[in-house]
Amino acid sequence: MEAYVLDWANLLLRWLHIIVAIAWIGSSFYFVWLDNSLLKPQDPALLNKGVSGELWAVHGGGFYNPQKYMIAPKQLPEHLHWFYWESYFTWMSGFALFIALYLFNAQTYLIDKNVFDWSPVAAVSAALAMLVVGWVVYHVICTIAGTEEGSDLKVGIAVSLFIVLASWVACQLFSGRAAFLLTGAMIATIMSANVLMVIIPGQRKVVAAMRAGQPVNPIYGKLGKQRSVHNTYFTLPVIFAMLSNHYSMVYSAKHNWLVLVVLMLSGALIRQYFVLRHKGVNQVGYPIAGVALIIAIAVWIAPASVTAPAPAKTAFTEADTAQVQQIIGQRCAMCHNAVVQNKGIQLDTPATLTSHAQAVYQQAVVQKTMPMANATGMTDEERALLGRWFLAGAPAPK
């Protein structure tokens, strides 16, 4: 019953997380597109009102005319819509999902003793610390660099190097699956903290100054713009990191940290193309480079082709087959039986084991991602025996 309740919590939190993430990413992408698509108004009345850019669009059977004021209109409207709850709910729902799935199951999901053998308490503490340290380091980098001419390049290089380092460290401490997710969660925390700690407070100070009739400090607009731009480049890398835990071929690769870094870079390059495209610059080299990196990674980590030998009756004995059944019973059956069928796979009978032989070979022998974090201690010798069993035709135990 506990597992059933946790599955429902996982499902509902994941559903909520996706809904609010779509809202946040959608609004973020829209405003980046809008900023890059605005044209200087020709109407003297609009210029006199302080409008720096406008756009005409048609959607849903109507016409829209968004206008941007660099500081604020001369007469501040009473009702303003603030875009921040999408960000906050995305982070809160994601963190709740992280707690339910990873922190409550640290021994299974966070820890891989073949990577780093430590206690669940230490692993959970380090995972939480990574989220906090990520924001602190990023914020210090941005603060030191400032918003002056040329600072964007310095910030970009420094932040990129920090993310590479964080990816490497995560993959040395946590299971591959958790390392990828944690790196994405660290960047997502930076994104949401940008909204909470910089963008919204700055906007509130601007509004308060306007209402009080005081001069507005332009630094708040510069800081808000800087962090918003960073967030748009972070988006595709974060989405990849969040999706990666469903695809073991990437997080179980030998140099998985490098796989993570390169695929996140490809996402940033593809995002760069769209940012420039909104400005009327068609630099197809960016998406070509991004796709090329993805293809290169896919080729690099592809499993070696294995040609099955001709079936030989003497190549695999009944004793070997019985040993396969014993290995499955000791290492796999507790999560794949008639009562508990993770991923809908049952392995506790000869018939069900034979029917899922391909999945056993792929997950336990080729990719070595099962058992999860090798919690049951499957040895390399046992994996090799499972491989020989599959290549011999996966004979059913007697």
C-alpha positions in Angstrom: 0.0 0.0 0.0 2.9 2.4 0.8 4.3 1.8 -2.7 0.9 2.4 -4.2 0.4 5.7 -2.4 3.9 6.8 -3.4 3.1 6.0 -7.1 0.1 8.2 -6.9 2.1 11.0 -5.3 4.7 10.6 -8.0 2.1 10.7 -10.8 0.2 13.7 -9.5 3.3 15.7 -8.6 4.8 14.9 -12.0 1.6 16.0 -13.7 1.5 19.3 -11.7 5.2 19.9 -12.4 4.7 19.5 -16.1 1.7 21.8 -16.2 3.3 24.7 -14.3 6.6 24.2 -16.2 4.8 24.6 -19.5 3.2 27.8 -18.2 6.6 29.1 -17.0 8.6 28.1 -20.1 5.8 29.3 -22.4 5.7 32.8 -20.8 9.5 33.0 -20.8 9.8 32.0 -24.4 7.0 34.4 -25.4 8.6 37.4 -23.7 12.1 36.7 -25.1 10.4 36.5 -28.6 8.4 39.6 -27.9 11.5 41.6 -26.8 13.4 40.6 -29.9 10.5 41.3 -32.2 9.4 44.7 -31.1 9.7 47.6 -33.6 10.2 51.3 -32.7 6.8 53.0 -33.0 6.3 55.6 -35.7 3.3 57.2 -34.1 4.5 60.4 -32.3 1.7 59.9 -29.7 3.3 56.5 -28.7 6.8 58.0 -28.6 5.5 60.8 -26.4 4.0 58.3 -24.0 7.4 56.6 -23.6 6.7 53.5 -25.8 10.1 52.1 -26.9 8.7 49.2 -29.0 5.4 47.8 -30.2 4.2 44.8 -32.2 1.0 43.9 -34.0 -0.1 40.3 -34.0 -3.2 38.3 -34.8 -4.3 35.3 -32.8 -7.5 33.5 -31.8 -9.6 35.7 -34.1 -8.4 39.0 -32.7 -5.6 41.5 -33.0 -3.1 42.3 -30.3 -0.9 45.4 -29.9 1.7 44.8 -27.1 3.8 47.9 -26.2 6.9 48.1 -24.2 8.0 51.0 -22.0 11.7 51.1 -21.2 11.1 52.4 -17.7 7.4 52.8 -17.1 4.5 54.7 -18.5 4.1 58.3 -17.3 0.9 57.2 -15.6 1.4 53.8 -13.9 -1.7 51.6 -14.2 -3.4 50.5 -11.1 -3.5 46.8 -12.0 -0.3 45.0 -13.1 0.1 41.4 -13.9 3.2 39.8 -12.4 4.8 36.7 -13.9 6.3 34.8 -11.0 3.9 32.1 -9.7 4.6 30.0 -12.8 8.3 29.9 -11.7 7.6 29.3 -8.0 5.2 26.5 -8.6 7.5 24.8 -11.1 10.3 24.8 -8.6 8.1 23.8 -5.6 6.4 20.9 -7.5 9.7 19.7 -8.9 11.3 19.8 -5.4 8.4 17.9 -3.9 8.7 15.3 -6.7 12.5 15.1 -6.0 11.7 14.5 -2.3 9.1 11.8 -3.0 11.1 9.9 -5.5 14.8 10.5 -4.7 15.2 11.6 -1.2 12.8 9.1 0.3 14.5 6.4 -1.7 18.1 7.6 -1.4 19.6 4.1 -1.1 18.0 3.1 -4.4 18.1 6.3 -6.5 20.8 8.6 -5.1 23.5 6.1 -4.2 25.5 3.8 -6.5 28.1 2.0 -4.4 30.2 1.4 -7.5 30.4 5.2 -7.9 30.7 6.4 -4.3 29.8 4.4 -1.2 28.2 6.6 1.5 25.2 6.7 3.8 21.7 7.9 2.6 21.9 10.8 5.1 25.2 12.0 3.7 23.9 11.6 0.1 20.7 13.5 0.8 22.6 16.3 2.6 25.0 16.6 -0.4 22.2 16.7 -2.9 20.4 19.5 -1.0 23.7 21.4 -0.6 24.3 21.2 -4.4 21.1 23.1 -5.0 22.1 25.9 -2.6 25.8 26.1 -3.6 24.8 26.2 -7.3 22.7 29.4 -6.8 25.4 31.0 -4.5 28.2 30.4 -6.9 26.2 31.6 -9.9 25.0 34.7 -8.1 28.5 35.6 -7.0 29.7 35.3 -10.6 27.0 37.6 -11.9 27.5 40.1 -9.1 31.3 40.3 -9.7 30.9 40.6 -13.5 28.1 43.2 -13.2 26.1 44.5 -16.1 28.7 46.5 -17.9 29.8 46.2 -21.6 31.4 42.8 -22.1 30.1 41.3 -18.9 27.7 38.9 -20.7 30.7 37.0 -22.2 32.6 36.8 -18.9 29.5 35.6 -17.1 28.7 33.1 -19.8 32.2 31.6 -19.7 32.4 31.5 -15.9 28.9 30.0 -15.5 29.6 27.4 -18.2 32.8 26.3 -16.5 31.0 26.0 -13.2 28.3 23.9 -14.7 30.9 21.6 -16.3 32.5 21.2 -12.9 29.2 20.6 -11.1 28.3 18.0 -13.7 31.6 16.2 -13.1 31.3 16.3 -9.3 27.7 15.0 -9.4 28.7 12.1 -11.6 31.5 11.2 -9.1 29.3 11.2 -6.1 25.8 10.0 -7.1 24.3 7.4 -9.3 24.3 8.4 -13.0 20.5 8.9 -13.0 20.5 11.1 -9.9 23.6 13.0 -11.1 21.9 14.1 -14.3 18.7 15.0 -12.5 20.6 16.9 -9.8 22.5 18.9 -12.3 19.3 19.9 -14.0 17.7 20.7 -10.6 20.6 22.9 -9.7 20.2 24.9 -12.9 16.4 25.0 -12.4 17.0 26.3 -8.9 19.2 29.1 -10.3 16.4 30.0 -12.8 13.7 30.2 -10.1 16.0 32.0 -7.7 16.7 34.6 -10.4 13.0 35.3 -10.5 12.6 35.3 -6.7 15.8 37.0 -5.7 16.5 39.4 -8.5 13.9 40.0 -11.2 10.7 40.4 -9.1 12.4 42.4 -6.2 13.8 44.7 -8.8 10.5 45.2 -10.5 8.8 45.9 -7.2 11.4 48.6 -6.4 10.8 50.2 -9.8 7.0 50.1 -9.3 7.3 51.5 -5.7 9.6 54.4 -6.9 7.1 55.2 -9.7 4.2 55.3 -7.3 6.1 57.5 -5.0 7.1 59.9 -7.8 10.8 59.1 -7.3 13.4 58.6 -10.0 13.9 55.0 -11.1 17.3 53.4 -10.9 17.9 51.7 -14.3 20.1 49.0 -12.7 17.0 47.0 -11.8 16.0 46.8 -15.4 19.5 45.8 -16.5 19.7 43.0 -13.8 16.3 41.7 -14.7 17.1 41.6 -18.3 20.4 39.8 -17.7 18.9 37.1 -15.5 16.0 36.6 -17.9 18.3 36.1 -20.8 20.3 33.5 -18.7 17.1 31.7 -17.9 16.1 31.3 -21.5 19.5 29.7 -22.3 19.2 27.4 -19.3 15.8 26.1 -20.4 16.6 23.4 -22.9 19.6 22.0 -21.0 17.3 21.7 -17.9 14.6 20.0 -19.9 17.1 17.4 -21.2 18.5 16.8 -17.7 15.0 16.2 -16.4 14.0 13.8 -19.2 17.3 11.9 -19.1 16.4 9.8 -16.1 14.1 7.8 -18.3 17.0 6.9 -20.7 19.7 4.8 -19.2 21.9 4.8 -22.3 23.0 8.4 -21.5 23.4 8.5 -17.7 25.0 5.0 -17.6 27.7 5.9 -20.2 31.3 5.5 -19.1 32.0 9.2 -19.2 28.5 10.2 -18.3 29.4 13.7 -17.1 30.8 14.6 -20.5 27.7 13.2 -22.2 25.6 15.4 -19.9 27.7 18.5 -20.6 27.7 18.1 -24.4 24.0 17.4 -24.7 23.2 20.4 -22.5 25.5 22.5 -24.7 23.6 21.3 -27.8 20.4 22.5 -26.2 21.9 25.9 -25.5 23.1 26.2 -29.2 19.7 25.3 -30.5 18.1 27.9 -28.2 20.6 30.5 -29.5 19.3 30.0 -33.0 15.8 30.8 -32.0 16.9 33.8 -30.0 18.7 35.2 -33.0 15.9 34.2 -35.4 13.5 36.4 -33.4 15.9 39.3 -34.1 15.8 38.6 -37.8 19.3 36.8 -37.8 19.2 33.4 -39.4 22.3 31.6 -38.1 21.7 28.0 -39.1 25.1 27.1 -37.9 23.9 26.9 -34.3 21.2 24.3 -34.7 23.5 22.3 -37.1 26.2 22.3 -34.5 23.7 21.3 -31.8 22.3 18.4 -33.8 25.9 17.3 -34.8 26.8 17.1 -31.1 23.7 15.0 -30.4 24.6 12.6 -33.2 28.2 12.4 -32.1 27.2 11.5 -28.6 24.7 8.9 -29.8 27.4 7.3 -32.0 30.0 7.5 -29.2 28.0 5.8 -26.5 26.3 3.2 -28.8 26.7 -0.3 -27.4 29.0 -2.6 -29.3 27.3 -4.9 -31.8 27.1 -8.5 -30.7 26.6 -11.3 -33.1 24.9 -14.3 -31.5 26.8 -17.5 -32.2 24.9 -20.5 -33.7 22.9 -22.2 -31.0 24.8 -25.0 -29.5 23.2 -27.6 -27.2 26.4 -28.0 -25.2 27.2 -24.3 -24.9 24.8 -23.8 -22.2 24.0 -26.6 -19.7 21.0 -27.1 -17.6 23.1 -26.3 -14.6 23.9 -22.9 -16.2 20.2 -22.4 -16.8 19.4 -23.2 -13.2 22.1 -20.7 -12.1 20.4 -18.0 -14.2 17.2 -18.7 -12.4 19.0 -18.4 -9.1 20.6 -15.1 -10.1 17.3 -13.6 -11.2 15.7 -14.8 -8.0 18.4 -13.2 -5.8 19.0 -10.0 -7.7 15.8 -9.1 -9.6 12.7 -11.0 -8.5 12.0 -8.8 -5.4 11.0 -6.0 -7.8 9.7 -8.1 -10.6 7.3 -10.7 -9.3 3.6 -11.5 -9.3 2.8 -8.9 -6.7 5.4 -6.2 -7.5 5.9 -5.7 -11.2 8.1 -2.6 -11.8 7.8 -1.4 -15.3 5.2 -4.2 -15.9 8.0 -6.8 -15.9 7.6 -10.1 -14.0 10.7 -12.4 -13.8 9.9 -15.0 -11.0 8.7 -17.8 -13.2 10.5 -19.6 -16.1 7.9 -18.5 -18.6 7.9 -14.8 -17.6 11.7 -14.8 -17.4 12.0 -16.2 -21.0 9.4 -13.7 -22.3 11.5 -10.8 -21.0 14.9 -12.2 -21.9 15.6 -9.3 -24.3 14.9 -6.7 -21.5 17.0 -8.6 -19.0 19.9 -8.7 -21.5 19.6 -5.0 -22.4 19.2 -3.6 -18.9 21.4 -6.0 -16.9 24.1 -7.0 -19.4 24.5 -4.3 -22.1 23.7 -1.1 -20.1 24.2 -2.5 -16.6 21.5 -0.2 -15.2 19.6 -3.0 -13.5 19.3 -3.7 -10.6 18.7 -0.1 -9.9 22.0 1.4 -8.5 23.0 -2.3 -8.2 21.2 -2.4 -4.9 21.2 -6.2 -4.8 24.9 -6.5 -5.7 24.8 -8.3 -9.1 28.4 -9.2 -10.0 30.1 -8.9 -13.4 30.4 -12.7 -13.5 26.6 -13.0 -13.0 26.0 -10.4 -15.8 28.3 -12.4 -18.1 26.4 -15.6 -17.4 23.1 -13.8 -18.2 24.7 -12.6 -21.4 25.7 -16.1 -22.4 22.2 -17.4 -21.5 20.6 -14.8 -23.8 22.9 -15.4 -26.7 22.3 -19.2 -26.3 18.7 -18.6 -27.1 17.4 -17.9 -23.5 16.5 -21.5 -22.7 13.8 -21.8 -20.1 14.8 -23.1 -16.7 13.4 -26.6 -15.9 
